[in-house]
Amino acid sequence: MPDGVTDMIGWSATLVLLLTISSQVYQQWRTRSTKGVSPWLFAGQLLASTGFVTYSALQGDWVFVVSNVFLLLTALLGQWLYLRNKRHPTEERGEE
């Protein structure tokens, strides 16, 4: 397969994954709730994305370096929102 096609497959997969993870982060931001979110979701993503960034850089695969840096940033934001929402639950919903 030509490199351009291979890269387009990688970028397309990255876009789908970023949209999926970002929608979870947006939901947490909008509702200020941790309901239905595993405490391990973003912690695991942080570890995995860090490993994938390192691996991709060592392999010289810049599509996945960039993709995983964005996923790492999304995981950092998601983890921050999770911890914030856990500490300061919404009062009107009576969450803990």
DOSE-704165 format. One record per residue (C-alpha): x, y, z; residue number from 1. Coordinates in nm, 4 decimals, padded with zeros to 6 digits. Each point is the difference from the previous one (the first is absolute). Layout:
residues N
<fifi <X,Y,Z>,NUM>
...
***
This chain:
residues 96
<fifi <00.0000,00.0000,00.0000>,1>
<fifi <00.1330,00.3495,-00.0751>,2>
<fifi <00.1173,00.1956,00.3051>,3>
<fifi <-00.2675,00.2664,-00.0534>,4>
<fifi <-00.2796,-00.2574,00.0231>,5>
<fifi <00.1581,-00.1623,00.3038>,6>
<fifi <00.0302,00.3388,00.1720>,7>
<fifi <-00.3629,00.0856,-00.0832>,8>
<fifi <-00.1128,-00.3233,00.1669>,9>
<fifi <00.2023,00.0945,00.3095>,10>
<fifi <-00.1293,00.3574,00.0104>,11>
<fifi <-00.3601,-00.1168,-00.0513>,12>
<fifi <00.0288,-00.2485,00.2858>,13>
<fifi <00.1532,00.2720,00.2161>,14>
<fifi <-00.2881,00.2360,-00.0730>,15>
<fifi <-00.2599,-00.2615,00.0936>,16>
<fifi <00.1786,-00.0850,00.3251>,17>
<fifi <00.0516,00.3651,00.0956>,18>
<fifi <-00.3655,00.0796,-00.0652>,19>
<fifi <-00.1054,-00.2968,00.2136>,20>
<fifi <00.2242,00.0841,00.2950>,21>
<fifi <-00.0700,00.3732,-00.0309>,22>
<fifi <-00.3745,-00.0593,00.0199>,23>
<fifi <00.0508,-00.1758,00.3362>,24>
<fifi <00.2141,00.2888,00.1246>,25>
<fifi <-00.2574,00.2541,-00.1215>,26>
<fifi <-00.2773,-00.1933,00.1752>,27>
<fifi <00.1934,00.0118,00.3267>,28>
<fifi <00.0670,00.3715,-00.0419>,29>
<fifi <-00.3619,00.0800,-00.0878>,30>
<fifi <-00.1672,-00.2039,00.2760>,31>
<fifi <00.2737,00.0434,00.2628>,32>
<fifi <-00.0712,-00.3607,00.0885>,33>
<fifi <00.2038,-00.3190,00.0338>,34>
<fifi <-00.3048,-00.2230,-00.0289>,35>
<fifi <00.0689,-00.2962,-00.2268>,36>
<fifi <00.3699,00.0815,-00.0383>,37>
<fifi <00.2513,-00.2545,00.1209>,38>
<fifi <00.2706,00.1505,00.2195>,39>
<fifi <00.2489,-00.2005,-00.2082>,40>
<fifi <-00.1109,00.1292,-00.3431>,41>
<fifi <00.2234,00.3047,-00.0285>,42>
<fifi <00.2760,-00.1365,00.2263>,43>
<fifi <00.0341,-00.3001,-00.2316>,44>
<fifi <-00.0166,00.2220,-00.3063>,45>
<fifi <00.2777,00.2196,00.1413>,46>
<fifi <00.2295,-00.2986,00.0436>,47>
<fifi <-00.0869,-00.1530,-00.3363>,48>
<fifi <00.0347,00.3272,-00.1904>,49>
<fifi <00.3367,00.0726,00.1621>,50>
<fifi <00.1206,-00.3442,-00.1033>,51>
<fifi <-00.1364,00.0408,-00.3531>,52>
<fifi <00.1604,00.3440,-00.0418>,53>
<fifi <00.3359,-00.1449,00.1030>,54>
<fifi <-00.0402,-00.3092,-00.2192>,55>
<fifi <-00.1182,00.2001,-00.3023>,56>
<fifi <00.2904,00.2441,00.0325>,57>
<fifi <00.2497,-00.2848,00.0218>,58>
<fifi <-00.1588,-00.1534,-00.3105>,59>
<fifi <00.0041,00.3353,-00.1804>,60>
<fifi <-00.3756,-00.0176,-00.0642>,61>
<fifi <-00.0994,00.3663,00.0191>,62>
<fifi <-00.3685,-00.0615,-00.0743>,63>
<fifi <-00.0220,-00.1934,00.3242>,64>
<fifi <00.2311,00.2329,00.1925>,65>
<fifi <-00.2333,00.2921,-00.0714>,66>
<fifi <-00.3119,-00.2143,00.0510>,67>
<fifi <00.1173,-00.1278,00.3353>,68>
<fifi <00.1142,00.3414,00.1203>,69>
<fifi <-00.3549,00.1266,-00.0613>,70>
<fifi <-00.1429,-00.3060,00.1755>,71>
<fifi <00.2389,00.0603,00.2894>,72>
<fifi <-00.1185,00.3620,00.0282>,73>
<fifi <-00.3622,-00.1158,-00.0118>,74>
<fifi <00.0716,-00.2535,00.2747>,75>
<fifi <00.1622,00.2693,00.2154>,76>
<fifi <-00.3043,00.2236,-00.0401>,77>
<fifi <-00.2365,-00.2906,00.0646>,78>
<fifi <00.1875,-00.1043,00.3145>,79>
<fifi <00.0019,00.3583,00.1268>,80>
<fifi <-00.3758,00.0314,-00.0608>,81>
<fifi <-00.0643,-00.3367,00.1661>,82>
<fifi <00.1931,00.1013,00.3125>,83>
<fifi <-00.1596,00.3461,00.0068>,84>
<fifi <-00.3493,-00.1441,-00.0362>,85>
<fifi <00.0692,-00.2627,00.2668>,86>
<fifi <00.1159,00.2684,00.2468>,87>
<fifi <-00.2730,00.2511,-00.0825>,88>
<fifi <-00.3176,-00.1882,-00.0939>,89>
<fifi <-00.3000,00.1848,-00.1297>,90>
<fifi <-00.2227,00.0898,00.2929>,91>
<fifi <-00.3288,00.0022,-00.1873>,92>
<fifi <00.0464,-00.3662,-00.1001>,93>
<fifi <00.1008,-00.1087,00.3487>,94>
<fifi <00.3030,-00.1908,-00.1319>,95>
<fifi <00.2983,-00.0918,00.2139>,96>
***
